[in-house]
Every structure is written in C-alpha cells, then in structure tokens.
Amino acid sequence: MATRPVIEFYFSFISLWSYIGSRRFQQLAKQTNAQILYKPIDLLHIFSISGGLPVKQRSEQRQAYRLLEMERWRKIREIPIVQQPKFYPADPSLAHRVLLAAIEENGTDSEHVHEFVHKGLEAVWARELDIADPDTIVQLAAESGLEGDRLLKRAESEESWAKKEVDLIEEAELRNVFGAPFYILNGESFWGQDRLEMLQEVIESGREPTDVPDA
C-alpha cells in the first residue's frame, strides 16, 4: 500500500496568497489523498529575518503590481477579494492558537479544521473581519462546526499554545521558510500558491524530491 503524502503547510491567517490558494490547496489534498499538517506562523517575523517587507514598506512599483496580481488571481480562482481590507494587518496569534487547539482535539484531517483554516483566511481578505477579535474568532469557529467559545478559552488560558507558536517559528526558520504560503513535501519546498499545480504533479508522479545541484 502506497504511503499517504504529507504536506506541511506554513501560513498565516493574514496571508493574502494563502487565502487565494486555500480552496485550491484543499481540493488538491483531496484529489491526491494527501494529509495537510497546518503550521500557522508569525509572518511578519519571518519577513523580518528573511529580507521580506510588509506591504506598506514596499516600493510603489511592487505595491501596484501586487494589486494587478490580486485581480488576476481573483478571476482565476473565482473568489472574492477585498484589495484594501479594513483589518489588515491584524495580529492573528490568538486565532492561530485556537486552530492549534482545534487540531489537537479533532485531528488535522477534520473537515471542521479545514473549514476553520479557510474561514480564517477568508475573514481578512473577503469579509473584512478582524481576525484578532475574540468574538470574530468564536464566530468563525462556530461557522466551521467547532466549539468556538471553549476553544477560545483554551487558547487564552493554556500556556502550551504560546509555546507551540514559538516552536513553529523556530522550526520555520530552521527549514528556511521565508513567506506564505509555504508547502513542504518530502523535504522539498514550494513557495507560493502559484506552485500548487507543480506540487500536485510531484505527488501524482511519485518522483523523488528535487535537489539543488552543488555549485
């Protein structure tokens, strides 16, 4: 029996491109019977150590092109996008901890967990909700079939989730994660939702991971 593919998914609820690829990624996982390991990270910290810049610190040219790409991908993925969302960037840390608690209770394969991830991304970029607001987080969890109130209390009161966040950041640094979405399959990295078709091809072909040739 073939080993089930496992995709490690580094992302943040404030990541535009994680949202744009969200449904396509979940569809890919179903089509290939892949397991998704959700790994929420502090994206602004990752930018700070890897040469990336928050949107408002980028050049006017890059900001303008980003808007063009948003519109292109909105049409390709057939999804709603608010180009200048009201609550961006918000602190997603509490929502990340709620997700981690939900995974512990329900497992990473839970449809409720999948839905919460998508709704967390959608909240910022399609619904203009404040992902840092506890009431919003509870609402999104409930919409996903999770016990939002109880999970929120766990996320706020149990110190283990804050430690898990730190562990994930350290792990991301060690694995050279420098943005989001960032997918890792069998040790091979794929940065950006525009690499999803490439990721699917690798899974379906069963080929060995690509190595970088020595200089």
C-alpha positions as CSV (number, residue, x, y, z in Angstrom):
1,M,0.0,0.0,0.0
2,A,1.4,3.4,-1.0
3,T,2.4,5.8,1.7
4,R,0.0,8.7,2.1
5,P,1.5,12.0,1.0
6,V,2.0,14.5,3.9
7,I,2.2,18.3,3.1
8,E,3.4,20.6,5.7
9,F,1.7,24.0,5.3
10,Y,3.3,27.1,6.8
11,F,0.9,30.0,6.6
12,S,-0.7,32.9,8.5
13,F,-4.3,34.0,8.7
14,I,-3.2,37.4,7.4
15,S,-1.5,36.0,4.3
16,L,-3.2,37.1,1.1
17,W,-1.7,34.4,-1.0
18,S,-2.5,31.7,1.5
19,Y,-6.2,32.8,1.1
20,I,-6.0,32.9,-2.7
21,G,-4.8,29.3,-2.8
22,S,-6.8,28.0,0.1
23,R,-9.7,26.2,-1.7
24,R,-7.4,25.0,-4.5
25,F,-4.9,23.6,-1.9
26,Q,-7.6,21.7,0.0
27,Q,-9.0,20.4,-3.3
28,L,-5.5,19.2,-4.3
29,A,-5.2,17.4,-0.9
30,K,-8.5,15.6,-1.5
31,Q,-7.6,14.6,-5.1
32,T,-4.3,13.1,-4.0
33,N,-5.4,11.8,-0.6
34,A,-2.7,14.0,1.0
35,Q,-2.7,14.9,4.6
36,I,-2.2,18.6,5.5
37,L,-0.2,19.5,8.5
38,Y,-1.3,23.1,9.3
39,K,1.6,25.2,10.8
40,P,0.5,28.7,11.5
41,I,3.4,31.2,11.8
42,D,4.2,34.8,12.6
43,L,4.5,36.0,9.0
44,L,5.8,39.5,9.9
45,H,8.6,37.9,11.9
46,I,9.5,35.6,9.0
47,F,9.7,38.7,6.8
48,S,12.0,40.5,9.2
49,I,14.6,37.7,9.2
50,S,14.4,36.7,5.5
51,G,14.6,40.0,3.7
52,G,10.8,40.3,3.1
53,L,9.0,43.6,3.6
54,P,5.4,44.3,4.9
55,V,3.2,45.6,2.1
56,K,3.3,49.3,3.0
57,Q,7.1,49.3,3.2
58,R,7.5,48.0,-0.4
59,S,8.2,50.3,-3.3
60,E,5.2,51.9,-5.2
61,Q,6.0,49.7,-8.2
62,R,5.8,46.5,-6.2
63,Q,2.6,47.6,-4.5
64,A,1.0,48.5,-7.8
65,Y,1.9,45.1,-9.3
66,R,0.7,43.3,-6.3
67,L,-2.8,44.8,-6.9
68,L,-2.7,43.7,-10.5
69,E,-1.8,40.1,-9.5
70,M,-4.6,40.1,-6.9
71,E,-7.1,40.9,-9.6
72,R,-5.7,38.3,-12.0
73,W,-5.8,35.6,-9.3
74,R,-9.2,36.7,-8.2
75,K,-10.5,35.8,-11.6
76,I,-8.5,32.6,-12.0
77,R,-9.6,31.2,-8.6
78,E,-13.1,32.7,-8.9
79,I,-13.0,34.1,-5.3
80,P,-13.9,37.4,-3.8
81,I,-11.0,39.7,-2.7
82,V,-11.1,43.0,-0.9
83,Q,-7.9,44.8,-2.1
84,Q,-7.6,47.1,0.9
85,P,-9.1,45.2,3.8
86,K,-10.1,47.2,6.9
87,F,-8.4,45.0,9.4
88,Y,-5.0,44.3,7.7
89,P,-2.6,43.6,9.1
90,A,-4.2,42.3,12.3
91,D,-2.5,40.1,14.9
92,P,-3.5,36.5,14.1
93,S,-1.8,34.9,17.1
94,L,-5.0,34.2,19.1
95,A,-6.7,32.7,16.1
96,H,-3.6,30.6,15.4
97,R,-3.7,29.2,18.9
98,V,-7.4,28.4,18.6
99,L,-6.5,26.5,15.4
100,L,-3.8,24.5,17.2
101,A,-6.2,23.6,20.0
102,A,-8.8,22.5,17.4
103,I,-6.2,20.3,15.7
104,E,-5.3,18.7,19.0
105,E,-9.0,17.9,19.7
106,N,-10.2,17.0,16.2
107,G,-7.1,15.9,14.2
108,T,-5.6,17.6,11.2
109,D,-7.9,15.6,8.8
110,S,-11.0,17.0,10.4
111,E,-13.3,18.8,7.9
112,H,-14.1,21.3,10.7
113,V,-10.4,22.1,10.9
114,H,-10.1,22.5,7.2
115,E,-13.1,24.8,7.1
116,F,-11.8,26.9,10.0
117,V,-8.5,27.5,8.2
118,H,-10.3,28.6,5.1
119,K,-12.7,30.8,7.0
120,G,-9.8,32.4,9.0
121,L,-8.1,33.4,5.7
122,E,-11.4,34.4,4.1
123,A,-12.3,36.6,7.1
124,V,-9.5,39.1,6.4
125,W,-9.5,39.1,2.6
126,A,-13.1,38.6,1.6
127,R,-15.3,39.5,4.6
128,E,-13.3,42.4,6.2
129,L,-13.4,40.9,9.6
130,D,-10.9,41.4,12.4
131,I,-9.1,38.1,12.9
132,A,-7.6,39.5,16.1
133,D,-11.0,40.0,17.7
134,P,-12.1,37.1,20.1
135,D,-15.7,37.4,19.1
136,T,-14.8,37.1,15.4
137,I,-12.7,34.0,16.1
138,V,-15.5,32.4,18.0
139,Q,-17.9,33.2,15.2
140,L,-15.6,31.6,12.6
141,A,-15.1,28.5,14.7
142,A,-18.8,28.1,15.1
143,E,-19.4,28.5,11.4
144,S,-16.8,25.7,10.9
145,G,-18.6,23.3,13.2
146,L,-16.2,23.8,16.1
147,E,-16.9,24.8,19.7
148,G,-15.6,28.3,19.5
149,D,-16.1,29.5,23.0
150,R,-14.4,26.6,24.6
151,L,-11.5,26.6,22.2
152,L,-11.0,30.3,22.7
153,K,-10.8,29.8,26.5
154,R,-8.2,27.1,26.0
155,A,-6.2,29.3,23.6
156,E,-6.3,32.2,26.1
157,S,-5.6,30.2,29.3
158,E,-3.2,27.4,28.3
159,E,0.4,28.4,28.0
160,S,1.2,25.4,25.8
161,W,-0.2,27.1,22.8
162,A,2.0,30.2,23.0
163,K,5.0,27.8,23.3
164,K,3.8,25.9,20.3
165,E,3.7,29.1,18.3
166,V,7.3,29.8,19.3
167,D,8.3,26.2,18.3
168,L,6.7,26.6,14.9
169,I,8.5,29.9,14.2
170,E,11.8,28.2,15.2
171,E,11.0,25.3,13.0
172,A,10.2,27.5,10.1
173,E,13.4,29.4,10.5
174,L,15.4,26.1,10.5
175,R,13.6,24.9,7.4
176,N,14.3,28.2,5.5
177,V,10.7,29.2,5.3
178,F,10.6,32.9,4.1
179,G,7.0,33.6,3.2
180,A,3.5,32.2,3.0
181,P,2.0,30.0,1.8
182,F,4.9,27.7,2.0
183,Y,4.4,24.0,1.4
184,I,6.9,21.2,2.1
185,L,6.5,17.7,0.7
186,N,9.2,15.0,1.4
187,G,11.6,17.8,2.3
188,E,11.0,19.7,-1.0
189,S,9.9,23.3,-0.6
190,F,7.2,25.1,-2.7
191,W,6.7,28.8,-2.1
192,G,3.5,30.5,-3.2
193,Q,0.0,29.3,-4.2
194,D,1.1,29.5,-7.8
195,R,3.2,26.4,-7.2
196,L,0.2,24.3,-6.3
197,E,0.0,22.7,-9.8
198,M,3.7,21.9,-9.5
199,L,3.1,20.4,-6.1
200,Q,0.2,18.2,-7.4
201,E,2.4,17.0,-10.3
202,V,5.1,15.9,-7.8
203,I,2.6,13.9,-5.7
204,E,0.9,12.3,-8.7
205,S,4.1,11.4,-10.5
206,G,5.7,9.9,-7.3
207,R,9.1,11.3,-8.3
208,E,11.9,11.8,-5.8
209,P,12.4,15.3,-4.3
210,T,14.3,17.8,-6.4
211,D,17.8,18.5,-5.1
212,V,19.7,21.7,-5.7
213,P,22.9,20.9,-7.6
214,D,26.2,21.7,-5.9
215,A,27.8,24.9,-7.2
